[in-house]
Amino acid sequence: MTYVILVWRPIIEKKYAVRRVENIHRAASICIGGALKITLSQALKVILYEKPTELVCKQLAAKSTLRLKKSSL
């Protein structure tokens, strides 16, 4: 899910993009966790020991940006 975060970095600051990523992530979490569709997203994250999607995306984008800046020196 996060392999395109570097490309999406400017867009991930917008709420609609975060909601879209969270919708995709929720569908995957329901399949992985075997939960019902009515299960709350926050409950799924607790059950599966996951960090909030928005924070993970921002963290990966920041790490990738730093890595690219170091490699271009």
C-alpha positions in Angstrom: 0.0 0.0 0.0 2.8 2.4 0.8 5.1 1.8 -2.2 3.8 4.9 -4.0 4.0 7.3 -1.0 7.0 9.1 -2.3 5.1 10.0 -5.5 1.9 10.9 -3.4 3.9 13.0 -0.9 2.5 16.4 -2.0 -1.1 15.0 -2.2 -1.1 13.1 1.1 -1.5 16.4 3.0 -5.0 16.7 1.6 -7.8 15.1 3.5 -9.5 13.5 0.5 -6.3 11.6 -0.3 -5.9 10.4 3.2 -9.5 9.2 3.3 -8.9 7.3 0.0 -5.8 5.6 1.3 -7.7 4.7 4.6 -10.6 3.2 2.7 -8.2 0.9 0.8 -6.4 0.1 4.0 -9.7 -0.6 5.8 -10.7 -3.1 3.1 -7.4 -4.9 3.4 -7.6 -4.9 7.2 -11.1 -6.5 7.1 -9.8 -9.3 4.9 -6.7 -9.8 6.9 -8.4 -9.7 10.3 -11.4 -11.6 9.3 -13.6 -8.9 10.8 -17.2 -7.9 9.9 -17.7 -4.8 7.7 -19.4 -3.0 10.6 -16.2 -3.2 12.7 -14.9 0.3 13.5 -11.6 1.2 11.7 -10.0 2.2 15.0 -10.9 -1.2 16.5 -9.3 -2.9 13.5 -6.1 -1.0 14.0 -6.0 -2.0 17.7 -6.7 -5.6 16.9 -4.0 -5.8 14.2 -1.5 -3.6 16.1 -1.3 -1.0 13.4 -0.3 2.7 13.5 -2.6 5.4 12.1 -2.5 5.4 8.3 -1.8 9.1 8.0 1.2 9.0 10.3 2.7 6.0 8.6 2.3 7.6 5.2 3.9 10.9 6.4 6.8 9.0 8.1 7.6 6.9 5.0 7.5 10.0 2.8 9.8 11.9 5.1 12.3 8.9 5.2 12.2 8.5 1.5 12.8 12.2 0.9 15.8 12.2 3.3 17.2 9.1 1.6 16.9 10.7 -1.8 18.5 14.0 -0.6 21.5 12.1 0.9 22.0 10.0 -2.3 22.0 13.1 -4.5 24.9 14.7 -2.7 
